[in-house]
Amino acid sequence: MITYSVIIPVYNEEAVLRETYRRLKQVMSHTNESYELLFVNDGSRDRSGAIIKEVSAWDETVKLINFSRNFGHQIAITAGMDYASGEAVIVIDADLQDPPELILEMIAKWQEGYDVVYAKRLERKGETFFKKQTARLFYRVLRAATDISIPLDTGDFRLIDRKVCDEMKRLPEKSRFVRGLVSWVGFRQTAVEYVRDERLAGETKYSLKKMIKLSMDGLTSFSFKPLKLAGYAGGLLSLSGLLYLAVVLYFKLFDGKAIAGWHVLAILQLFLTGFMLIMFGMLGEYIGRIYDEARDRPLYIVRECYGLEKKAKKLKGIG
């Protein structure tokens, strides 16, 4: 029986992997319990997979799942949950921005009876002003737009109990936003606070494009309010039109003046056209997600596993 499963999504992290392994081993050895380090290689183009395979050959706690291609960070976490055997499942990125030493605090909270222990960032070192502010804005917009309480300033670094992991595996949606899904399933949740470090080596794998996609996945997975925006805006614009008509009639009837409105009409036309295109794009996001669900393709394809042969056979066909 394995007590702790540590899921580590990996994408082109060869520069830091050995140090990640060393620190995780050091931390987990202090638990005095059985554990597994489950690395999910998300189609890396460097030697990440080879490094983990090499370590797994002589360390039986190290397991490797190799995807057939890059399926994305959230899917890699999902695959890790599918294969994890532990009574508690811990998710941590390979880049060491999230300190492995915090895992011991999470375990202590879990042993107190909490089912989910998430890491809340007090500070984010080594990140640009733009990234910090957009991340801060995203979490607050998401909280305002959804009916569930998604903790502010948190990522996927967290511990979840086995029963939470089992419930997560029942959620079938393709556009995954794991931290939102963990909040949605409920159970007893608490936070541990920390300062997020700079990357030890390499570059961030979350480009602006990927960040926008993750934001859209989070927003569209948990809220219909963007679709309602058209109705709200339509009512506001109709009211503005009536007010403008009242002003025009007033000057015409009482002052005998006609307001030159061509420039106002031009501005309104540009505004309305832009707004409609934005709403069409938002509608397209929802329709695209419906299409993804209707195709019902597997979330991921596993090319090979190391240290997980029995589990891989059992799960054959899931991924």
C-alpha positions as CSV (number, residue, x, y, z in Angstrom):
1,M,0.0,0.0,0.0
2,I,1.4,3.4,-1.1
3,T,0.7,6.3,1.2
4,Y,1.8,9.2,-1.0
5,S,1.8,9.7,-4.8
6,V,3.6,12.7,-6.0
7,I,2.6,13.8,-9.5
8,I,5.2,15.8,-11.4
9,P,4.2,17.0,-14.9
10,V,7.3,17.4,-17.1
11,Y,7.8,19.3,-20.3
12,N,11.4,20.1,-21.5
13,E,12.8,20.3,-18.0
14,E,16.2,18.4,-18.4
15,A,18.1,21.3,-16.8
16,V,16.4,20.9,-13.5
17,L,15.1,17.3,-13.3
18,R,17.9,15.8,-11.3
19,E,17.7,18.5,-8.6
20,T,13.9,18.1,-8.6
21,Y,14.4,14.4,-8.0
22,R,17.0,15.0,-5.2
23,R,14.8,17.5,-3.3
24,L,11.7,15.4,-3.6
25,K,13.5,12.3,-2.3
26,Q,14.9,14.3,0.6
27,V,11.5,15.6,1.5
28,M,9.6,12.3,1.1
29,S,12.2,10.4,3.1
30,H,11.1,12.5,6.2
31,T,7.6,11.1,6.0
32,N,8.7,7.6,7.0
33,E,5.9,6.3,4.8
34,S,5.8,4.5,1.4
35,Y,5.6,6.8,-1.6
36,E,6.0,7.0,-5.4
37,L,7.3,9.8,-7.6
38,L,5.1,9.8,-10.7
39,F,6.7,11.8,-13.5
40,V,4.4,12.5,-16.5
41,N,6.5,13.3,-19.5
42,D,4.2,15.5,-21.6
43,G,5.9,15.0,-25.0
44,S,9.2,16.7,-24.1
45,R,11.6,17.3,-27.0
46,D,14.7,17.3,-24.8
47,R,16.2,14.5,-22.6
48,S,13.6,14.8,-19.8
49,G,12.1,11.4,-20.5
50,A,15.5,9.7,-20.8
51,I,16.7,11.2,-17.5
52,I,13.6,9.9,-15.6
53,K,13.8,6.5,-17.3
54,E,17.5,6.2,-16.2
55,V,16.6,7.0,-12.6
56,S,13.6,4.7,-12.6
57,A,15.9,1.8,-13.5
58,W,17.5,1.8,-10.1
59,D,14.9,3.6,-7.9
60,E,11.7,1.7,-7.7
61,T,9.9,4.8,-6.2
62,V,10.3,6.6,-9.5
63,K,7.6,5.9,-12.1
64,L,7.4,7.4,-15.6
65,I,4.5,7.9,-18.0
66,N,5.5,9.0,-21.5
67,F,2.8,10.6,-23.6
68,S,2.8,10.1,-27.4
69,R,2.9,13.9,-27.8
70,N,2.4,17.1,-25.9
71,F,-1.2,17.1,-24.5
72,G,-0.8,20.0,-22.1
73,H,-0.1,20.6,-18.4
74,Q,-3.6,20.0,-17.1
75,I,-3.9,16.8,-19.0
76,A,-0.6,15.6,-17.6
77,I,-1.9,16.2,-14.1
78,T,-5.1,14.3,-15.0
79,A,-3.1,11.3,-16.2
80,G,-1.1,11.4,-13.0
81,M,-4.3,11.1,-11.0
82,D,-5.4,8.2,-13.2
83,Y,-2.2,6.3,-12.4
84,A,-1.6,7.4,-8.8
85,S,-2.0,4.7,-6.1
86,G,-1.4,6.7,-3.0
87,E,-3.8,7.5,-0.2
88,A,-2.8,11.1,-0.7
89,V,-1.9,12.6,-4.0
90,I,0.4,15.6,-4.3
91,V,0.8,17.7,-7.5
92,I,3.9,19.8,-8.0
93,D,5.6,21.2,-11.1
94,A,9.2,20.1,-12.0
95,D,10.6,23.6,-12.2
96,L,11.1,24.0,-8.4
97,Q,9.3,27.3,-8.2
98,D,7.0,25.6,-5.8
99,P,9.2,24.4,-2.9
100,P,9.0,20.6,-2.3
101,E,9.7,21.2,1.4
102,L,6.1,22.6,1.7
103,I,4.8,19.1,1.1
104,L,5.5,18.2,4.7
105,E,3.2,21.1,5.9
106,M,0.5,19.8,3.5
107,I,0.8,16.3,4.9
108,A,0.5,17.7,8.4
109,K,-2.8,19.4,7.5
110,W,-4.0,16.2,5.8
111,Q,-3.3,14.3,8.9
112,E,-5.4,16.8,10.8
113,G,-8.4,15.7,8.7
114,Y,-8.4,18.0,5.7
115,D,-9.1,16.5,2.3
116,V,-7.5,19.2,0.1
117,V,-4.5,21.3,1.1
118,Y,-3.6,23.9,-1.5
119,A,-0.6,26.2,-1.6
120,K,-1.4,29.9,-1.6
121,R,1.2,32.3,-3.0
122,L,2.0,35.3,-0.9
123,E,4.6,36.5,-3.4
124,R,5.8,35.4,-6.9
125,K,9.6,35.9,-7.4
126,G,11.2,36.2,-10.8
127,E,8.0,36.9,-12.7
128,T,7.3,40.0,-14.8
129,F,5.0,42.8,-13.7
130,F,2.7,41.9,-16.6
131,K,2.4,38.3,-15.6
132,K,1.8,39.0,-11.9
133,Q,-0.9,41.6,-12.6
134,T,-2.7,39.5,-15.3
135,A,-2.7,36.4,-13.0
136,R,-4.0,38.5,-10.1
137,L,-6.8,39.9,-12.4
138,F,-7.7,36.5,-13.8
139,Y,-8.3,34.9,-10.3
140,R,-10.5,37.8,-9.3
141,V,-12.5,37.8,-12.5
142,L,-12.9,34.0,-12.2
143,R,-14.1,34.3,-8.6
144,A,-16.6,37.0,-9.6
145,A,-17.9,35.1,-12.6
146,T,-18.4,31.7,-11.1
147,D,-20.7,30.2,-8.4
148,I,-17.9,28.2,-6.8
149,S,-15.2,29.5,-4.5
150,I,-11.9,29.1,-6.3
151,P,-9.1,30.3,-3.9
152,L,-7.3,33.4,-5.0
153,D,-3.6,33.2,-6.0
154,T,-3.3,29.5,-6.1
155,G,-2.0,27.1,-8.7
156,D,-2.0,23.3,-9.0
157,F,0.5,22.8,-6.2
158,R,-1.7,20.9,-3.7
159,L,-2.4,17.7,-1.8
160,I,-5.7,15.8,-2.3
161,D,-7.1,12.8,-0.4
162,R,-7.7,9.5,-2.2
163,K,-11.5,10.0,-2.1
164,V,-11.1,13.5,-3.8
165,C,-8.8,11.9,-6.5
166,D,-11.4,9.2,-7.1
167,E,-14.1,11.9,-7.6
168,M,-11.9,13.9,-9.9
169,K,-11.5,10.8,-12.1
170,R,-15.3,10.7,-12.6
171,L,-15.3,14.2,-14.2
172,P,-15.2,13.6,-17.9
173,E,-14.7,17.1,-19.4
174,K,-12.0,17.6,-22.0
175,S,-11.1,21.2,-21.4
176,R,-9.5,20.7,-18.0
177,F,-9.0,23.3,-15.3
178,V,-7.8,21.1,-12.5
179,R,-7.7,23.7,-9.6
180,G,-11.3,24.7,-10.4
181,L,-12.5,21.1,-10.5
182,V,-10.8,20.4,-7.1
183,S,-12.8,23.4,-5.7
184,W,-16.0,22.1,-7.4
185,V,-15.9,18.6,-5.8
186,G,-15.8,20.2,-2.4
187,F,-14.7,18.3,0.8
188,R,-12.7,20.0,3.6
189,Q,-10.1,22.3,2.1
190,T,-7.5,24.5,3.7
191,A,-4.4,26.5,2.6
192,V,-0.7,26.7,3.4
193,E,1.0,29.9,2.5
194,Y,4.4,30.3,0.8
195,V,6.6,32.6,-1.3
196,R,7.0,31.3,-4.8
197,D,10.7,31.1,-6.0
198,E,12.2,31.8,-9.3
199,R,12.8,29.0,-11.7
200,L,16.0,27.1,-10.9
201,A,16.9,26.7,-14.5
202,G,15.3,26.9,-18.0
203,E,12.4,29.0,-19.2
204,T,8.7,29.0,-18.4
205,K,6.7,26.6,-20.5
206,Y,3.5,28.7,-20.1
207,S,3.5,31.1,-23.0
208,L,1.0,33.9,-23.3
209,K,-1.0,31.8,-25.7
210,K,-1.1,28.9,-23.2
211,M,-2.0,31.3,-20.3
212,I,-4.9,32.7,-22.4
213,K,-6.1,29.1,-23.2
214,L,-6.0,28.1,-19.5
215,S,-7.9,31.3,-18.6
216,M,-10.6,30.5,-21.1
217,D,-10.8,26.9,-19.9
218,G,-11.3,28.1,-16.4
219,L,-13.9,30.7,-17.3
220,T,-16.0,28.7,-19.7
221,S,-15.9,25.5,-17.6
222,F,-17.4,27.2,-14.6
223,S,-19.5,30.1,-15.8
224,F,-22.2,31.1,-18.3
225,K,-21.9,34.8,-17.5
226,P,-19.9,35.7,-20.6
227,L,-22.8,34.5,-22.7
228,K,-25.2,36.7,-20.7
229,L,-23.0,39.7,-21.3
230,A,-24.7,40.2,-24.7
231,G,-28.1,40.6,-23.0
232,Y,-26.7,43.1,-20.4
233,A,-24.9,45.1,-23.1
234,G,-27.9,45.1,-25.3
235,G,-30.1,46.5,-22.6
236,L,-27.5,49.2,-21.8
237,L,-27.1,50.2,-25.4
238,S,-30.9,50.3,-25.9
239,L,-31.1,52.6,-22.9
240,S,-28.3,54.8,-24.3
241,G,-30.1,55.0,-27.6
242,L,-33.3,56.2,-26.0
243,L,-31.5,58.8,-24.0
244,Y,-29.7,60.0,-27.1
245,L,-33.0,60.2,-29.0
246,A,-34.5,62.2,-26.1
247,V,-31.6,64.7,-26.3
248,V,-32.0,65.0,-30.1
249,L,-35.8,65.6,-29.8
250,Y,-35.3,68.2,-27.0
251,F,-32.9,70.3,-29.1
252,K,-35.1,70.0,-32.2
253,L,-38.4,70.8,-30.5
254,F,-37.3,73.5,-28.0
255,D,-34.2,75.0,-29.5
256,G,-34.9,74.4,-33.2
257,K,-31.5,72.9,-33.6
258,A,-30.6,69.6,-35.2
259,I,-27.6,67.7,-33.7
260,A,-25.1,66.5,-36.3
261,G,-25.0,62.9,-35.4
262,W,-22.9,61.3,-38.1
263,H,-19.8,61.1,-36.0
264,V,-21.8,59.6,-33.1
265,L,-23.3,57.0,-35.4
266,A,-19.8,56.1,-36.7
267,I,-18.5,55.6,-33.2
268,L,-21.6,53.5,-32.3
269,Q,-21.2,51.4,-35.4
270,L,-17.5,50.6,-34.7
271,F,-18.4,49.9,-31.0
272,L,-21.3,47.6,-31.9
273,T,-19.4,45.8,-34.6
274,G,-16.5,45.2,-32.3
275,F,-18.7,44.0,-29.5
276,M,-20.6,41.6,-31.7
277,L,-17.4,40.1,-33.0
278,I,-16.2,39.6,-29.4
279,M,-19.5,37.9,-28.5
280,F,-19.3,35.7,-31.6
281,G,-15.8,34.7,-30.5
282,M,-17.0,33.9,-27.0
283,L,-19.9,31.9,-28.4
284,G,-17.4,30.1,-30.5
285,E,-15.4,29.2,-27.4
286,Y,-18.4,27.5,-25.9
287,I,-19.4,25.8,-29.1
288,G,-15.8,24.5,-29.6
289,R,-15.9,23.0,-26.1
290,I,-19.2,21.3,-26.9
291,Y,-17.6,19.9,-30.1
292,D,-14.7,18.6,-28.1
293,E,-17.1,16.8,-25.7
294,A,-19.1,15.4,-28.6
295,R,-16.1,13.9,-30.3
296,D,-15.3,12.1,-27.1
297,R,-11.6,11.5,-27.9
298,P,-9.3,10.3,-25.2
299,L,-7.7,13.0,-23.1
300,Y,-4.2,11.6,-23.7
301,I,-2.3,8.7,-25.3
302,V,0.4,6.9,-23.4
303,R,3.4,5.7,-25.5
304,E,5.1,3.8,-22.7
305,C,5.4,3.4,-18.9
306,Y,8.3,2.5,-16.6
307,G,7.7,1.1,-13.1
308,L,3.9,1.1,-13.7
309,E,3.5,-2.0,-15.9
310,K,0.7,-3.6,-13.9
311,K,-1.1,-0.3,-13.5
312,A,-0.7,0.5,-17.2
313,K,-2.4,-2.8,-18.2
314,K,-5.2,-2.1,-15.9
315,L,-5.8,1.4,-17.3
316,K,-5.2,0.4,-20.9
317,G,-7.9,2.1,-23.0
318,I,-8.6,5.0,-20.5
319,G,-6.0,7.3,-21.7
